[in-house]
Amino acid sequence: MTKTSWDLPEADDDVAAERRNVTRLLRWISMFVAWPSLTIALAFLVFTGPSDHWLHIFGLLPLGIAALVLFAMAPRLARRLVKG
């Protein structure tokens, strides 16, 4: 088999696999935080209104949004964390 210019050496394959693993981990953790935060906050907002649980709503919504941002930025953060 001949090597072409886009074939990566063995070490780069290991770095790419590690970056994929870190990306998956970051996304899994972010969804573990985002899903309950957003569903609980939206349930409070819809079923009880903002007057009863405003502290919970306005505490959980930014946490859920921050976790969604982490989900979106996971590949970039994995590139930064795993140097190769």
ABEGO torsion letter per residue (X at the ends): XBBBAABBBAAAAAAAAAAAAAAAAAAAAAAAAAAAAAAAAAAAAAAAEAAAAAAAAAAAAAAAAAAAAAAAAAAAAAAAABBX
